[in-house]
Amino acid sequence: MSERTDRDDFQATGDPALKESADHGRSELLGYDQLYNLWERQHWRVQDIDFSQDRVDWHERIDAEERFQRMYGLSSFFIGEQRVAAELGPMMRAAPDERMRLFLCTQIADEARHVAFFDRFYSEVGVLESDNLDDRLEETSAHLNENFGVLFDEMLASRVDKLAREPEDLETLVEAVTLYHMVIEGMLALTGQHFIIDYNEQQGTLPGFVDGFNKVARDEHRHVAFGARFLRDMAERDERYRDAIQRTLVECGPAADGVLQPPWAEEDDVIFGYSLEDTRAFAMKALERRMKVIGLAPVA
């Protein structure tokens, strides 16, 4: 989908959205053991990233209005990573196969690392006045919109809470993976990452952030590849799981679309060089490719 994702390390994740062959329903999904082994090979350390130029850029090259506009994307990722890190435990325990659980344990570690990445970026660049993680999360949440809360704190959280009580409920697990891996990570996060990284590279700003955010994106392509494999396996197992995937996509569609639009933006605004239609088209193309590989018709 871009020169960046054509790199071998991104292609190695097996995410169908990165494969043109997926347009025809053809893409080789990695197995759970392969995904775990790839996680071991793709480790990175937040502490190795240099944010010194980013601090200069944020305070001297990016004006106050643009900093405000950038906060919606930054806040969505910072809060989103924290939310999903907290929600993955019940999903991991509900997975019906030990290999699935093993991979989901690696994803919990990844999401914690992503929270640490954003926390260090905010702290060293001086994005907010808050001086600790808890306060930074609270302060940055003011930039989110209502649909973010609907998707994370209602739709995803209600399913995760149910899994905590009833870990044997595989239909709810299928719904949770659809919401998390296909929609929150696969459509929203990876779409946002694509456009945020592209804009910063065009402007020559925030090089440390771009370095780390590329690594975050690579992790999330690997997570989405797990989601595609899991949902295909479950869809082949029982028709009711196919129905659960489709039903969940339809239910969350309006909220997911709403998350793509910052609360201050109008429908026809061009934000950082891209329209809302550009972001919708990118997100839907990725979903369409994944759904074809899973064996389901795309949901409009």
N, C-alpha and C positions, 0 to 999 in steps of 0.2 A: 504493500500500500504506500510505501515511500522508500527512498534510498536507504534510510536508516533501518527500516524493518526488513530490507533485503539482505542485511548482514547475516553472516553464518550463525551468529549466536542467537539472533531473533528467530531465524528460520528453524533452528534446532528445537525450538519449543513445540513445533508441530501445531500451532494454533491455526485452524482452518482459515481464519480471516486473512492470513498472510499468503495464502495459496490461491493462485488463479484457477487451479484445478478444482477447487471447492465450488466454483460457479456451476460446475457440472456434477456436483455431489461426490467428487473424488478427492480424497485426502487421507493420508495414512496417519491415523491418530496414535500417539505414543501410548504404551501400556503404563500401568501404575508404577511398576518397577523402573521403567525407563525414565519416567518423570522424576522419580526420586533421585536416580543417578544423575540426571541433568541438574537438579538442584545442588547436589554436591559439587558439580563442576562450575557452577555459576555463582559461587559465593562472592560477596563484596563487603567492604567495611565502610560504614558511615564516617568513621573517624579519619579516613584517608582523603576525604574530599576537602578541597581548599575553597573557602568562601570569601577570601580577602577581596577579590575583585568584585564579587557580588555586592559587598557592602558599599563599595564606591559607586557601583552602578545604581543601586537602590536609592541612595541619598543624593547623588550628584548628577546622574544621567536620566533618571526616570522622574518626571514631575509628579506633583501631588495628585492630580486628577488621574493620571495613568496608574499610579500606585493604588489608588482606591479601586479602580476598575480591575486591576490584577488580583485584588483581595478575594473576589468571589471564587475564582479558580483555585487559588492557594488554600482558602478556607475549606472548600469542598473536599479537597484531597486530604488535608490535615485531619479534619473531623472524620471524614469517611474512613481513613485508615484506622483511626482509633476505634470507631464503631465496629468495624468488621473484625479487628483483632479481638475485641471482647465477645463477638457473637460466634466465632468459629468453634469454640469448645464443644457445645452441644451437637453441632453438625458433625464434628469429627467422631464423637462418641456414637452417633447414630449410624455412621457408615457401616454397611453390612459386610465388609471385607477388610481384613487386617491390612492389606496393601493400600487400600483407600485411606484407612485411618493413618497409616504411616506417612503418606504424602500430605494429608491435611495437617499433620503435626508440623511439617516443614513450612506449610503456608502460614500457620500461626506465627512461627518465627519470622517469616518474611514480613508479615503485616506489622509486627512489633518493630522490626528494623525500619520500615517505612515511616512509622510514627517518630522514631528517633531521628531519621533524616530530616523530616519537616521541623521537628523541635530544634535541631541544631542549626538549620537554615534560619529560622525565625530568630533564634538567640544571637547567632554570630553576625547576622546581617542587621539586626536591630529593627525588625519588621513591626513589632508592637512594643508597648511600654511594659507589659507583664514580664516578670523575671523568673517564672517557673512553668513547668509543663502544664499543670492543672489550670493555672490562670491564663496561660496562652490559649489553651483549648476553649476556655469560656469566652475570652475576649474575641477570638477570631470567629466564633460561632455567630456573632451578630451580623456577619456578612452573608449568611445563608438565606435561602428562600424557603417558603412553606412546603414546597414539594419535596425538598430534601428530607424534611422531618417525616413526611408521609411515607416515603420510600424506605428510609432506614429505621425510623423509630416506631413505625406502625406495621408496615407490611413485612419487612424482614424480621424485626424484633418479635412480632407475634408468632411467627413460625418457629423461630429459634426457641422461644419460651416453651412452645408446645413440645418441641423435641427434647428439651431438658426434662419435661415431665413424662414424655412417652417416646423414648429413643427408638422403639421398634416401629414407629410410624414412618414407613418408607415413602409414602405418598407426600407427606409433609417435607421430608428431606429432599425429594425431587423438586418440590416447589421452592424450597430455600436455595438449592443450588441454581435453579433457573434464575431466581431473583439476584443472587449474589454473583455467580460466575458469568452468566450470560448477559444480565442487564447492568448491574452496578459496576462490575469490572469490565465486562466485554464490550458493552455499548458506551457507558458514560465515562468511566475512568480512562480507557484507552483512547477514546475520542478526544477527551480533554487533553490528555498527554500529547497526542499528535499535534494539535493546534498550538498548545503552549510552547512545546519544544521548537516547533517550526518558527513561531514568531520570535522567540528569543534568539534563535540561530540567525534569522534574517537581520535582526537589530544588533546582533553582537553583544547581547546583554546576559548577565547572570551565568557565566560559564561553569561555575561550580554546581549551581542548581541544575543546569542542563546535563552535566555529567551524571549527577546522582539520579535525576529524574529519568534518564534513559535506562539506568539500571533498575529503577522501580518498574518502568514499563516492561522491561524484559521479564522481570519476575511475574508480572501480571499476565503477560501472554502465556507463561507456563501454567499459571493458575487456571486461566480460561481453557487451556488445552485439557487440563484435568476435568473441568466441568463438561466439556464437549464429550470426552470419553465416557464419563460417568452417565451422562444423560442418554447417550446412544445405547450404552449397555442396559440401562433401565427401560428405555423405550422398546428395546427388543425383547425384554423380559415379560412385559405385560402392557396391554393396551391402555390400562388406566393411568399408567405413568406417562404415556404419550399425551393423553388428555390433560394431565396435570401440568405438563410443560406448556401446552397451548393456552390453557386457562389462565395460568399465571402471567404469561406474556401479555394477554389481553387485559387482565386486571391492572397490571402495573404500568401499562402503556402511557396513560395521561400523566401520571406522576413523573415517570422517567423523562418524558418529553419536557415537562416543566422544569426539571433540574438543569436541562441544557441552556435555559434562558436566565441570565442574572436578574435579580429583582429590579434593578434600575434600567434594564434594557427594554426597548420597544421591539416589536416583531420584525420590523424591517431594518433594524440597526446593523451596521457592519462593525464588528468588534475585533480589533487587532487584525484587520484585513480579511475577515471571513464573516459571512452572513449566517444567520440561524439555519437557513436551508442547507448551507454547506455542511454544518455540523450534523444536522439530521441525516443528510445523505450518506455521510461517512459512517455514522453509527448504524444505519439500517443496512448498508452494504456488508458490514462486518457481521451483523446478526444473520442476514440472509445466507452468507457463506457457511456459518456455523450450523444453522438449522438444516441446510441441505445435507451436510455431512452427517449430522445426527440422524437424518432420515425423515425430517418433518418439513412440510411446506412452510415457507416464511410467512410470518404474521404481519400484515400491513398495519 
